Amino acid sequence: LLYKHWTLEESMNHSAYFYGTLELHRDKGIRALKNFFATAGISPSAYKQLYSCMPWPVRKTIQDKFKEHGKGYGLSKDKMFLQQFVRDLGPLGDTKHALWLQEMSCSDAAHILLALLSFVPANLSGSR
């Protein structure tokens, strides 16, 4: 959810799970995060970009890289990723990268709906 709107590095810094597990509030944790990226083969130029701007091969293999190398840093594959429904374009998605930009997960839809439902126009609220 988070990595779609921030860089990969920012999203991990703002994730409670990664922040706590890697102890990102300490210098040691920041070094561990950068070492994790290096071990997983994700270059600084890739993890400092918005997810949608990252190179396609990195985006396509990022979950596999996290699952493979996360164990060495105390990361659990069950807690790194939110299990949700997403649209699968099949082979078309591999050749038409621009179609990814229109993708919306169920979690994104729930957050949008919650934001819309929690907004109360001033003329309908009891306070003035």
C-alpha positions, 0 to 999 in steps of 0.5 A: 500500500505505502510504496505506491505513493512514496519511495521504497525507502520512505515507505519502509521508514513509515511502516510500523513493522519495518521501523520496529523490526529493523530499529530504524530510529537508530543509526544501526537500523538505517545501516541495516536497511541500506545493507538489506537493499544491497543484499537484495540487489536493489540499487540506491537509484531504484529505492530512492524513486517512486515505485511507479518510476522504479525499473520494471525488472526491480518492480517485478521481482521486489516481493521475491527479493524481500522474501528471500533476503528478509530472513537474514534481517529478522523480517517475516514474509507473512508480515512484510506484505499485505495480503489482498486482492489485486487486478492481474493483467496476465501476459498483457501486464508484462507488455503494457507497463502503462496499464499498471498506473490504473491499478487499484488494490482493494486496500486502496479502494477501502481507504478512499471509501473511508475518506469519503464517508468520514467527510462531513460538509459544514452545512450538515455538521452540527457545529458552526 
